[in-house]
Amino acid sequence: MKNEYGNKQVYFVGGGIASLAGAAYLVRDCDFPGEHIHIIEEMNILGGSNDGAGNPDQGYIIRGGRMLNDEAYENLWELLSSIPSIDRPGLSVRQEITEFDNANPTHSNARLINRDGEVEDVLSMGFDMADRLAMGKLIITPEDTLGKLRISDWFGPHFFQTNFWYMWATTFAFQPWHSAVEFKRYMLRFFHEFPRIQTLEGVTRTPYNQYDSIILPLQKHLEPFGVDFTLKCTVTDLDFKEGDGITVERMHVRRNGNKDFIDIHEGDLVIVTNGSMTEGADIGSMSSAPKLNGKGSSWKLWENIAAKKPLLGNPSSFNDHVDESKWESFTVTFQDSVFFDLMEKFTRNRAGTGALVTFKDSSWFMSVVLAFQPHFRGQPEHVNVFWGYGLYPDNVGDYVNKRMCDCTGEEIMQELIGHLHFQEHQEAIMATANCIPCMMPYITAQFMPRLNSDRPKVVPDGSTNLAFISQFCEIPDDVVFTEEYSVRAARIAVYTLLGVNRPIEPIHQYQYDVRTLFSSFVTSFR
């Protein structure tokens, strides 16, 4: 069957989960020769935004942690069911994750902490009738009617002081100025999570960070097929065949600082990750704050090609609003369990349950997650690692008189210790703490207010050999900022461009489930 493809080549621009998933679909469902699949990545490692790096001595780094969900990640789970586990022969990655999550379920007993360092009672969502009516109206309002409205255009000030907003916003990283359309999509897509948002029971966790648990098994699965991983190579532009259609005929690349090109022959395919949520990320240290960087190569590539052809989207809606799309994360490595022991006693969360703890009155709107340990492959038993973030990095701290974006890792730890009221333990906590901050200018760029036309279709109208698979392509009804979006886009791209007549896992419509509807209605009046 492979012979039918002749010398056809498939080029993936970007080495994130979408490209790896696309390559996996090619070899699994299309019997496509692996040596004709090329994944071109600017960094020296695959994984894109699903990262996990470092070591116990210099400190570990996770730019972001991805929330997974059993009920809503239909294509991700279907794909991982066919990817073998690295650690447990005979098991798939999906089975491995399910077993781990069942043995270590997420359950938060301290979802919100107030300014006095007290655990808030969050059983009530805190809605008034105006909030409930606005929410109900949003859910039934067509997207085209909402246009570029922001969440704050739809809801009154009271809504943003509710327990629901504090929890929903920090679970998914929404800001009041983000798109009302994206917020509506999340409400529909995660309708089943609304009644249990206060415990986060619906969060499915991986045994390690997502790079070690998902990316590495995908890469190891593809290597025996001969898939070409071209690292440290940047795609800078695409040339199109003249005419009204969309046909790529050349890729411009930069290798080792030198300009080069790849000719795209008839039958070849180009599948592009346009834009990146972690583009321009910068890492600080215990003694230095991270910088705020500008646009990188993935944004510039999208800008270049969108200027040449209609229907390829409008990157400006997403990458020209850094003040509204940035926030800062931090990863902390300890050489002992002092902080973890204190947190377990304070939150009443069993160590390593991965429960999100948000300091709702924090001027940085800060949250932390203590994952199951070890969180990295090869992490020593005595080492503990956790991750946190602040959604308002331009605000001055409550305990450190500096903006978060100007703070060193040591100062971020001081602010965190203040909110926990752990000052009497500060010396013991800081004795082995290594806090590495990370500024991400575009981390929620995909949530910016936009029109449907601002995101290109996975396969644009008129395209003969070009598809998009990023968080900035358009898949009706699905939600960006998820692993599922990337994997679904990759599956659509591969099947459509190769004319494969196979089903794609449908989006579950939980808003039409009577039991979910009733439970959500009751929850809104708690």
N, C-alpha and C positions, 0 to 999 in steps of 0.2 A: 504493500500500500504506500510505503514511503516514496517509491519511485514516481508516483503521480505528481509529486511536488518539484521534480527536476532540481534545478539549482535555485529555487525560491529561497530567499533569506528573510528573516524577521528581525528587525532591529528595535529593541526597547530602549528608550531614552530615560535614564534614571534607574537606580538599582534598589528601589523600595519594595514593599510587599506586593504592590500591584504588578510590577514587572515580573517578580518571582512567581506570582500566581498565574500570570499570563503564560509564562514559560511552562509551568506545570500543566496547564490546560492543553497547551499545544502538544506536549508529549503524551499526555494521558488520553485525551479525547480526540485528537486529530492525527495521532500517529506521526507527528511531524519530527523530522530528524533533528536531534538535539544540537548537532554540530552546525546547523544552519540557524540557530537561535543565538542572538547577540544581545547581551545586557550591558549597556554602556553607562558607567557610573563615574561621576566626578571625584568622589571620595576614594579612599583606599580600602573601603570596606562596604559590603552590601548592607541593606536594611533600611536606608533612608531615615525616616522619623522613628522607626522602631529600633532604637539604639540601646546599648548597654555596654559600657566600656570601663576601663580603669583597672586598678588592682588594690589590694589591701594597704599597701604602703603609701602610694600617692593619692589614694582615694578613688572611689567608684563614681561614675557619672551616668545619670539617666536624664535626658532633656525633658522627657515626658512619659507619663504612664498612661496606657490605653485601657479604658474600661471595656470589658467584653460582656456579652449578654447571651445566655443560652437561647432565649426565644426569638431574638431579633437579628442574629448574625447567621442567616440561613446559608449563604454561599461559603462563608468562611469555614463553618463546621463541615459542610459537605466536602470542601477541598481537603481540610486537615484530616478527614476520615481516610483519605487515600495517601497520606504522607506518613512514612514510618517513623516511630520514635527513635531518637538517637540512643537513649539510655535503656530502653526496655524492648528488646526484640520481641516481635509478635504483636506489639501494640501500635496503634496509630497515634499520631499527635493528638487527635480529638479524644481518643480514649484516655490517653495519659492526662490531659487537662481535666477531663470529667472526673476521673478517679481522684486527682489531687484536690479539685474543688469540692467534691463530696466529702472528702476527709478533712478539709479545712474551710468550712463555709464562712462567707463574709457575714458578719452581724455586728452592727455598730450599737454600742450602748452609750456613746458620747458623741453624737453627730454634731452638735453645736455647743460651743463654749462661750460664755458671756465675758464681759470685761472684768468681772470679779473672779474669773477662773472657776466658775461653777458650770456644771453640766446642765444644759437647758432641757426642759420637758418639751419634746418635739412631736408628741402624738398629734397635737392640733396643727393643721396647716396654717392657721392664723388668718384665713380669708374673711373678709366681710362680703356682704351681698354684691357690692359693686365689683369686687374681684371675681366672684363666681360668674356673674353675668358676662363680664368682659372675657373670661376664659371660654365660656360656652359659645359666645359669639365668634371668637377667634377661630375656634375649631370648625365652625360651619361656614366661615367666610372663604371664598375661593382665593387662591394665591394671586391670580391676576388682579384682583381688586386691591390686595394689600400692597402690591408693587414694592417700593423701596422703604416702606414704613419701618420704623424702629420699634422695638418692644416698648420703649418709653412713650412712643406715640399712641400706643394702644391701651396701656394700663396707667392708672393713676398712681400718685406717690405712695399710697398705702400698700400697694402690691409689693413694692420693693423693700418693705419692712416686715414681710411675713416670713414665718419659718419655711414655708414652701420655697420662696425665692432664694433664701440663704442656702437651702439644701440643693435645689435644682440647679442654681447658677454655679455652685462650686462642684457639683457632680459632673456637669457637662461644660463648664467654663463659659457660660453666657454672661454678657454685660448688658446693661439697660439699653445701650445704643446699638446693639446688634439687631439683625434682621428679624422682623416679626414673622416672616415666612419660615425662616429656619427654626424659630422657636415653636411655631405651629407644627412643623414637620416632626420635631422632637416629641411634642406632646402626643401626636398620633402614633408615632413609631414606638414610643415607650409608654403607651397608655397602661400597659400591664404593670409598669414599675411605679406608677403614681401612688397606689395604696401602700407600698412598702418602701417609699423613698427614704423614710427616716431611719431604716435599718440597713439599707443597701444590700439586702439579701439577694437581689437580682444580679449583683456583680459577679461575673465568673472570672476567676483568677488563674493565672498560669503558674506552673511550679517555680520558674525563674522569671526574670524580666523578659519582655517580649522578644528581644533579640535572641536570647539564649533558648527560649521555649518555642518560638515560631520561625524566625528568620533562619537560624542555623539549620534546623531540620529541613526546611525548604531547599536551602542551598545544597546540603549534603545529598538530598534526594535528586537534585538536578545534575550534579557533577558526573555521575556515571553515564548519563545520556550524552555527555560531551558538550553541554551548553557552554558557550563562550562568555566568560565574565571579563569584560574590558574595563579595568579600574583606572583611576586617575586620568580619565579622558572626558572632556567637556564638549557637549554639542552646543554650538553657538548660533546656528541658523539652519534653515531649510530652504532650498530652492524649489519652486513649483513649476510644473509644465505650463506653458502659456495656454490660455483659454479660460472658460467659465468654470470648469470643474476643479477639483482639488486633488492633484497628483504630485507627490513628492518625487523629485528626480535627483536631488543631491543633498547630502548632509554635510555641513561644515563643522569640523571638530578642532579641538586644540589638545595636543598631546605634548607633555613636557615643555610647555611654553611655545610650541611650534604649531602653526596653522596647517591643517590638512583637510581632506574631504573624503567622503565615501559616496560613490555613485550608487544610486538606487535604480536597479534595473526593473524592467517590466515583470510584474508578479511579486516583487519584493514588497514587504509591509513595514511601516514605520509607526510605532505605538509610543506615544509621548506622555511623560509625566509633566504636565504644564503647571508651573508654580510649585511652591513647597512651603509648608507651614513652619518648617524648621530652617528655612533659608536664612542666612545671615546670623545664626545663633553664635553667641560669644560666651566663653567660659571665663569666670573669675577664679578666685582662690580665697583662702582664709585671710589673706592680707591685701587683696585687690578686688575691685568691683569689675564686673563684665562691661564691655563697651556696647553701644547701640550701633550695629552695623546697618548697611543699606542693602539694596537689591543685589542678589547674586545671579548666577547663570541661568537658573531655571525660569526666573521671572523675565530676564532679558530675552531668552529664547522665545517665550510666549509673546512678549511685546513685538519682537521682530516678525514673527509669522502672522500675528493678528493684524499687523499693519499691511500685510501683502494680500490677504484674502478675507472676504467677508465670511461670516458664520464661524469664525475661529475664536469668538469671545472678546471680552473687554477686560484685560487684566487690571486696568486702572481702578476698577471698582473694588479690587481686593488689595492691591499692593501700594496704593497711594495714601493710606490712612494708618500709618504706623502707630500713632498715638492711641488709636482705637483698637488695634489688633495685637499689640504687644502685651506680654506679661513675663514674669520672671520665676523660674523654678530654682530649686537647690537640692543637691544630694549630699547627705551627711553620712560619713563613715566613722564608726567608733571601733576602738580596739577592745571594748568591754561591753557589758550589758547594763551599765548604770542607768542610762536614759530609758532604755526599753523596759527595765524593771519598774522605774518610776511611772512611765506611761501606762503600763499594764495595771498598776494599782490605782492610778488616777481615773482612767477611762472605764475600768472594769471590762475592757476588751481583752480577750485572751491574746497573748502575744502572737503576732504574726497573722491576725485575721484580716489584715489589709483594709481595715475600716477607716474611712475618711473622717478626720476631725477638723472642723472649721471654727476659727475664732471670729464669730460673726460681727463683733464690734471692733475688730482690728482695722486700723486705717489702711493697712495693706490688703485687707480681706484675705488673710492667710489661712492655708490649710496644710495638713501633713497626713501622710499615709505610712504606716509601719507594716511593711510586707512580711510574709513568711520568710524565715531565714534558713538556709542561705538564699540570697536573691540573685547571686551570680554563680556561674559554674566556677568551681575551684575556690570559692570564698571560704577562708578558714573558719573553724567553728567558733572562735572567740570574737570574730568580727561581726558587727551588726550595721546594717545600712537602711536608711529611710529616705523618703522623698517628700518634698513640699513645694508650695508655690504661693505667690501673691498676685492677685488679679489687678491690684492698683499699685504698680511699682513706682509711680510718680508721686505718691503721697509720702509725707513724713511719718516716721514710725511713732508709736505710742511710748516706747521705752528707749528708743535710739533716735536722737534728734536729727535724722537724715532721711532723705528719700530712699526707698528700698533700692532703686536703681544705682544709687551712689554708695551702697553699703558693701563692705567686705563680707566674706563668709562668717568671720568672727562676730561682726555686728548683727548679721541676720540671726545667728544663734542667740545673741543677747536679747533681741526682740522676742524670739520664740520663748525663751526662758521666762521673760517678763509676763507674757500672756498666760503661761502655764502656772505662774506664781511659784516657780521652782528656784527662786533666788538663793535659798539656803543650800541648795545642791549645786549651785552654779560651778563652783570650783571642780567638783567631782565630774560633772557633765563635760566641762570644757577640757578636762585633762587629756582626753584622747580624741576630741572632736575634730573632724576635718570636713568643713562645710564648703562645697563648691557650688557657687551660684551660676546661673545660666540665663542670659537675656535673650529672648526670642521675639524679634520685631514683628513676625507674621504669624504667630502661633494660632491666632483665631481669625486670620484674614478670611477664611472660608465662611465665617458668620457675618461678614459685613453686608449691609443692605445692598441688594442688587436686583436687577431684572433677570428674567429667565434667559434672555439673549446674552447676558454677560458671561454665561458659562457655555462653552461649546458642547454640542452633543458628543457622546462617546464616539460615534462615527458621524461626522458632520454630513449634512445633505450635500451630495455631489462628490463626496470623497471616494476615491478608488483604492487608496492604499494608506490612508492616515487615520489614526484613532487617538483618543485621549483617555487617560486612565488615572488622573489625579483626583484630589479632593476638589478640584476646580473645573470638573466637567459636570454635565447635567444628567442626572438620573431621576426621573419623576418620582416623587413620593419618598425617596430614600434620604437618609441624613448623613451629611458630611461630618468630618472629625471622627470617623469610625473605621476600623479595619474592614468591616463589611462593605463599605462604600468602595474602597480600593479593589477588593476582590471581585465584587459584582461588576465594576467597570471593566476589569480585565477580562472577565468571562464574556461580557457583552462584546467587547472589542474583538476578541479572538474568534468567537463564533460568527459574528457578523462579517468580518473581513474574509474569513475562509469559507463562508456559506455553509456552516455546520448547522444541521437541523437537530439540535438537542435542547432539552428544556433547561431553563435557568430557574433556580429556586425562587419562588414568588415572595413578595413582601407580605408578611402576615398583617392582616388588618384587624388588630385587636380592638379598635374602636367600634367594631360591629359585633363584638362578643358580648352577649347580654350580661354574663356574670361579671366581666371586667367593667362594663359600663356601670352596673349597679354598685360594685365595690368602689369605683372611682367617685360616684355621686355621694356615697356615704362618707368617703374620705374628705371630700371638699367641705363637709359640714362638721368635721371633727373639731 
